[in-house]
Amino acid sequence: MELEQLRQEIDKADREILKAFCRRMDAVGEIAQIKKAKGLPVLDAAREEALLARIEEKAEGKYASCSRELFMALIAISREYQQRIINGEIQK
């Protein structure tokens, strides 16, 4: 493949990732509302670790550690977003 074709593949993947990210954040926002209503904490360490373990298991060998890092960042962003909703900084 040529450089431009590969860049187009990356652009396509980026659009798909963004769409999935927005869908994920919509669900995160709904979870924040439930946690707020029930007085639950944002952090669920056991759930996070189970998710990270599952991601590493599903990722191909050479991508396992990178996948873990990606999802650690997603989890941190999600936690921050939930906290902002719970604090009333963001209206869901």
C-alpha positions as CSV (number, residue, x, y, z in Angstrom):
1,M,0.0,0.0,0.0
2,E,1.1,3.5,-0.7
3,L,1.5,6.2,2.1
4,E,-1.7,8.0,1.1
5,Q,-3.8,4.8,1.1
6,L,-2.5,4.0,4.6
7,R,-3.3,7.5,5.8
8,Q,-6.8,7.1,4.4
9,E,-7.1,3.8,6.3
10,I,-6.0,5.6,9.5
11,D,-8.6,8.4,8.8
12,K,-11.3,5.8,8.4
13,A,-10.3,4.0,11.6
14,D,-10.2,7.4,13.4
15,R,-13.8,8.1,12.4
16,E,-14.9,4.7,13.6
17,I,-13.0,5.2,16.9
18,L,-14.6,8.6,17.4
19,K,-18.1,7.2,16.8
20,A,-17.4,4.4,19.3
21,F,-16.0,6.8,21.8
22,C,-19.1,9.1,21.6
23,R,-21.3,6.0,22.1
24,R,-19.2,4.9,25.1
25,M,-19.4,8.4,26.6
26,D,-23.2,8.5,26.2
27,A,-23.3,5.3,28.3
28,V,-20.8,6.7,30.8
29,G,-23.1,9.7,31.2
30,E,-26.1,7.5,31.9
31,I,-24.1,5.5,34.4
32,A,-23.1,8.8,36.1
33,Q,-26.8,9.7,36.5
34,I,-27.5,6.3,38.1
35,K,-24.5,6.6,40.4
36,K,-25.6,10.1,41.4
37,A,-29.1,9.1,42.1
38,K,-28.0,6.1,44.2
39,G,-25.1,7.8,45.9
40,L,-22.6,5.4,44.5
41,P,-18.9,6.3,44.1
42,V,-17.4,7.0,40.6
43,L,-14.5,4.6,41.2
44,D,-15.2,0.9,40.8
45,A,-11.7,-0.5,41.0
46,A,-12.7,-4.1,40.6
47,R,-14.7,-3.3,37.5
48,E,-11.9,-1.3,36.0
49,E,-9.3,-4.0,36.6
50,A,-11.6,-6.7,35.2
51,L,-12.1,-4.5,32.1
52,L,-8.4,-4.0,31.6
53,A,-7.7,-7.7,32.0
54,R,-10.4,-8.5,29.4
55,I,-8.9,-6.0,27.0
56,E,-5.4,-7.4,27.4
57,E,-6.7,-10.9,26.8
58,K,-8.7,-9.9,23.7
59,A,-5.9,-7.8,22.2
60,E,-3.4,-9.4,19.9
61,G,-0.1,-10.2,21.7
62,K,1.9,-7.3,20.3
63,Y,-0.9,-4.9,21.1
64,A,-1.8,-6.1,24.6
65,S,0.1,-3.5,26.6
66,C,-0.8,-0.7,24.2
67,S,-4.4,-1.7,24.4
68,R,-4.2,-1.6,28.2
69,E,-2.7,1.9,28.1
70,L,-5.5,3.1,25.7
71,F,-8.2,1.8,28.0
72,M,-6.6,3.2,31.1
73,A,-6.8,6.6,29.4
74,L,-10.4,6.0,28.4
75,I,-11.3,4.9,32.0
76,A,-9.6,8.0,33.4
77,I,-11.5,10.3,31.0
78,S,-14.8,8.4,31.8
79,R,-14.2,8.8,35.5
80,E,-13.6,12.5,35.2
81,Y,-16.7,12.9,33.0
82,Q,-18.8,11.0,35.6
83,Q,-17.4,13.1,38.4
84,R,-18.2,16.3,36.5
85,I,-21.8,15.2,35.9
86,I,-22.2,14.2,39.6
87,N,-20.8,17.5,40.7
88,G,-23.3,19.3,38.4
89,E,-20.6,20.8,36.2
90,I,-22.1,19.1,33.2
91,Q,-25.8,18.7,32.5
92,K,-26.6,15.3,31.1
